[in-house]
Amino acid sequence: MASLTTLVTPHSTCSLHRKFPSTSLAFNYNPNSANESSSCCLSPKVFVGYSSRRNSSNSTAVRLVIRSAATKPAKSPAEEDWSIKRKYLLEKKVRSVDVKEALRLQKENNFVILDVRPETEFKEAHPPGAINVQIYRLIKEWTAWDIARRAAFAFFGIFQGTEENPEFLQSVESKIDKNAKIIVACSSGGTMKPSQSLPEGQQSRSLIAAYMLVLNGYSNVYHLEGGLYTWFKEGLPAASEDSD
């Protein structure tokens, strides 16, 4: 009977939303006990292939590489390179504001704070009056592609993998007029400002969301520099699900 050991190939890589690592499975079996085929199918779109090598103990070491044959969806705007997003945001004059200026603009100029964090984080604490539309959500479907992405997250110890929320823009449009003045916020905030260590700034969920909004006709989009982490750290007003 075959014994099975899971190994990780040294060149495995993973992008948390679209790719998954190739995983090698090695096991030994007695060649006289069964006739092993050269490939097998785990599901309609996930296949396994292996190569074998006989060792001195007359058993055969077999290495399997699992890959998904599911068709990868076309790249969405959220997946564009950060350099492309940043350039477009700067061309469209999307401005970053710090947390205190954001609070003033909300109070005095009817700016809307769009919180793009997951719903659970929003319920725990958020700026009063903020609107929540999560830009990423937990993976919902069970296609071969989704199973592969779940496996990739699990490989890195993440058992609640996320994916781009396909209803993000539709949800925003149902809640916020395209002429509204919007400050997009997430936890960390990210930045478009260059620095010595980050010459192109740093991407974040709020900057991705701002890019998608501007692409889709929103003309008064701002970005919360420092994110909601800084908002709460500085003791600015906060509400929770129970206090709304």
C-alpha positions as CSV (number, residue, x, y, z in Angstrom):
1,M,0.0,0.0,0.0
2,A,1.4,3.4,-0.9
3,S,2.6,5.8,1.8
4,L,1.9,9.5,1.0
5,T,4.0,12.5,2.0
6,T,3.4,16.1,1.0
7,L,6.3,18.1,-0.2
8,V,6.5,21.7,-1.3
9,T,8.3,22.6,-4.5
10,P,11.1,25.2,-4.0
11,H,9.7,27.5,-6.7
12,S,6.1,27.6,-5.5
13,T,4.6,31.1,-5.5
14,C,1.3,32.6,-4.6
15,S,-0.6,35.8,-5.2
16,L,-3.3,35.8,-2.6
17,H,-6.2,36.5,-4.9
18,R,-5.5,34.7,-8.2
19,K,-2.7,32.1,-8.1
20,F,-1.9,29.1,-6.0
21,P,1.3,27.2,-5.4
22,S,2.2,23.9,-7.2
23,T,2.4,21.3,-4.5
24,S,4.4,18.1,-4.9
25,L,3.3,14.9,-3.4
26,A,5.8,12.1,-3.0
27,F,5.0,8.5,-2.1
28,N,6.5,5.1,-2.4
29,Y,4.7,2.0,-3.7
30,N,5.6,-1.6,-4.6
31,P,5.6,-1.8,-8.4
32,N,4.3,-5.4,-8.2
33,S,1.3,-4.5,-6.1
34,A,-0.6,-2.3,-8.5
35,N,-0.5,-0.8,-11.9
36,E,-0.2,3.0,-11.5
37,S,-1.4,5.3,-14.3
38,S,0.7,8.3,-15.4
39,S,-2.0,10.8,-14.5
40,C,-5.3,11.2,-12.7
41,C,-8.0,13.7,-12.4
42,L,-9.0,15.2,-9.0
43,S,-12.0,17.1,-10.4
44,P,-13.2,18.1,-13.8
45,K,-10.6,20.9,-14.0
46,V,-7.8,20.0,-11.6
47,F,-5.3,17.4,-12.8
48,V,-2.4,15.5,-11.3
49,G,0.7,14.3,-13.2
50,Y,3.7,12.6,-11.9
51,S,7.1,11.3,-12.8
52,S,8.7,8.2,-11.1
53,R,12.2,7.1,-10.1
54,R,13.2,3.7,-8.8
55,N,15.5,3.6,-5.8
56,S,17.8,0.9,-4.3
57,S,15.0,-0.7,-2.2
58,N,13.1,-1.6,-5.3
59,S,10.3,0.8,-4.6
60,T,9.5,3.7,-6.8
61,A,9.4,7.4,-5.6
62,V,6.7,9.2,-7.4
63,R,6.4,13.0,-7.5
64,L,3.1,14.6,-8.3
65,V,2.6,18.2,-9.3
66,I,-1.0,19.5,-8.9
67,R,-2.1,22.3,-11.1
68,S,-5.4,23.8,-11.9
69,A,-6.6,23.6,-15.5
70,A,-9.4,26.0,-14.8
71,T,-9.4,29.1,-16.9
72,K,-8.1,32.1,-15.1
73,P,-10.5,35.1,-15.3
74,A,-9.3,38.1,-17.2
75,K,-7.4,40.7,-15.2
76,S,-9.7,43.2,-13.5
77,P,-8.9,46.8,-13.0
78,A,-8.2,46.0,-9.3
79,E,-5.4,43.7,-10.5
80,E,-3.6,46.3,-12.6
81,D,0.0,47.0,-11.6
82,W,0.2,49.5,-8.8
83,S,2.4,51.8,-11.0
84,I,-0.5,52.1,-13.5
85,K,-3.1,52.8,-10.8
86,R,-0.9,55.4,-9.2
87,K,-0.2,57.2,-12.4
88,Y,-3.9,57.4,-13.3
89,L,-4.9,58.6,-9.8
90,L,-2.3,61.3,-10.0
91,E,-3.5,62.3,-13.5
92,K,-7.0,62.5,-12.2
93,K,-5.8,64.7,-9.3
94,V,-7.1,62.3,-6.6
95,R,-5.9,64.0,-3.4
96,S,-5.0,62.4,-0.1
97,V,-6.3,63.9,3.2
98,D,-5.2,63.2,6.7
99,V,-7.7,62.0,9.3
100,K,-8.4,65.4,10.9
101,E,-9.0,67.0,7.6
102,A,-11.3,64.1,6.6
103,L,-13.3,64.6,9.7
104,R,-13.6,68.4,9.0
105,L,-14.6,67.8,5.4
106,Q,-17.3,65.3,6.5
107,K,-18.8,67.7,9.1
108,E,-18.5,71.0,7.1
109,N,-18.7,70.0,3.5
110,N,-20.9,66.9,3.4
111,F,-18.1,64.6,2.3
112,V,-19.0,60.9,2.4
113,I,-16.6,58.5,4.0
114,L,-16.6,55.2,2.1
115,D,-15.2,52.4,4.3
116,V,-14.0,49.6,2.1
117,R,-12.9,47.2,4.9
118,P,-14.7,43.9,5.5
119,E,-18.1,44.2,7.0
120,T,-17.0,42.6,10.3
121,E,-14.3,45.2,10.8
122,F,-16.8,48.0,10.0
123,K,-19.3,46.7,12.5
124,E,-16.6,46.8,15.3
125,A,-15.8,50.4,14.7
126,H,-16.1,53.1,12.0
127,P,-16.4,56.8,11.6
128,P,-19.9,57.9,12.4
129,G,-22.0,58.2,9.2
130,A,-19.5,56.2,7.1
131,I,-20.9,53.9,4.4
132,N,-19.5,50.4,4.1
133,V,-18.9,48.6,0.9
134,Q,-16.2,45.9,1.1
135,I,-13.9,45.8,-1.8
136,Y,-12.8,42.2,-1.0
137,R,-15.0,39.5,0.4
138,L,-14.6,35.9,1.6
139,I,-14.3,33.5,-1.3
140,K,-17.9,32.2,-1.9
141,E,-17.9,29.9,-4.9
142,W,-16.6,26.3,-5.3
143,T,-15.4,26.2,-8.8
144,A,-12.1,24.5,-9.6
145,W,-10.5,27.9,-9.7
146,D,-11.9,28.9,-6.3
147,I,-10.9,25.6,-4.7
148,A,-7.4,26.2,-6.0
149,R,-7.3,29.6,-4.4
150,R,-8.6,28.3,-1.1
151,A,-5.8,25.7,-1.2
152,A,-3.3,28.6,-1.8
153,F,-4.5,30.5,1.2
154,A,-4.6,27.4,3.4
155,F,-1.0,26.7,2.3
156,F,0.0,30.0,4.0
157,G,-2.1,29.2,7.1
158,I,-5.0,31.5,6.0
159,F,-8.3,29.7,6.1
160,Q,-10.6,32.6,5.2
161,G,-9.2,33.6,1.9
162,T,-10.6,36.7,0.1
163,E,-11.4,37.6,-3.4
164,E,-12.4,40.9,-5.2
165,N,-16.0,41.7,-4.5
166,P,-17.7,41.6,-7.9
167,E,-20.6,43.7,-6.7
168,F,-18.4,46.5,-5.3
169,L,-19.2,49.2,-7.9
170,Q,-22.9,48.2,-8.1
171,S,-23.2,48.5,-4.3
172,V,-21.4,51.9,-4.3
173,E,-23.7,53.2,-7.0
174,S,-26.8,52.1,-5.1
175,K,-25.6,54.1,-2.0
176,I,-23.6,57.0,-3.3
177,D,-24.3,59.5,-6.1
178,K,-21.6,59.9,-8.7
179,N,-21.4,63.6,-8.0
180,A,-20.8,63.1,-4.3
181,K,-17.6,64.0,-2.6
182,I,-16.1,60.7,-1.4
183,I,-13.2,60.0,1.0
184,V,-12.2,56.3,0.5
185,A,-10.9,54.6,3.7
186,C,-9.4,51.3,4.7
187,S,-7.3,50.1,7.6
188,S,-3.8,51.1,6.6
189,G,-4.5,53.7,4.0
190,G,-1.5,53.3,1.9
191,T,0.1,56.3,0.1
192,M,0.8,57.7,-3.3
193,K,3.7,59.8,-1.8
194,P,7.1,58.5,-2.8
195,S,9.8,57.8,-0.3
196,Q,13.3,56.4,-0.3
197,S,12.2,52.9,0.6
198,L,8.9,53.1,-1.4
199,P,9.6,55.2,-4.5
200,E,6.0,54.7,-5.8
201,G,4.3,54.8,-2.5
202,Q,2.3,51.8,-1.2
203,Q,-0.9,50.3,-2.6
204,S,-3.8,49.7,-0.3
205,R,-7.5,48.6,-0.5
206,S,-8.6,52.3,-0.3
207,L,-6.3,53.3,-3.2
208,I,-7.5,50.3,-5.3
209,A,-11.1,51.4,-4.6
210,A,-10.4,55.0,-5.4
211,Y,-8.9,53.9,-8.8
212,M,-12.0,51.8,-9.6
213,L,-14.3,54.7,-8.7
214,V,-12.5,57.2,-10.8
215,L,-12.4,54.7,-13.7
216,N,-16.2,54.5,-13.4
217,G,-17.1,58.1,-13.5
218,Y,-16.7,59.3,-9.9
219,S,-15.1,62.7,-10.2
220,N,-14.7,63.9,-6.6
221,V,-12.7,61.1,-5.0
222,Y,-10.3,61.6,-2.1
223,H,-8.1,59.1,-0.2
224,L,-7.7,58.8,3.6
225,E,-3.9,59.0,4.3
226,G,-3.0,56.9,7.3
227,G,-6.2,54.9,7.2
228,L,-8.7,54.2,9.9
229,Y,-5.9,52.8,12.1
230,T,-4.7,56.4,12.5
231,W,-8.3,57.7,12.8
232,F,-8.9,55.4,15.9
233,K,-5.4,55.9,17.3
234,E,-5.9,59.7,17.4
235,G,-9.2,59.3,19.2
236,L,-11.4,60.7,16.6
237,P,-15.2,59.8,16.8
238,A,-16.1,56.2,16.3
239,A,-19.3,54.3,16.1
240,S,-20.1,50.6,16.2
241,E,-23.0,48.5,14.9
242,D,-24.7,48.7,18.3
243,S,-24.4,52.5,18.7
244,D,-25.6,53.4,15.2
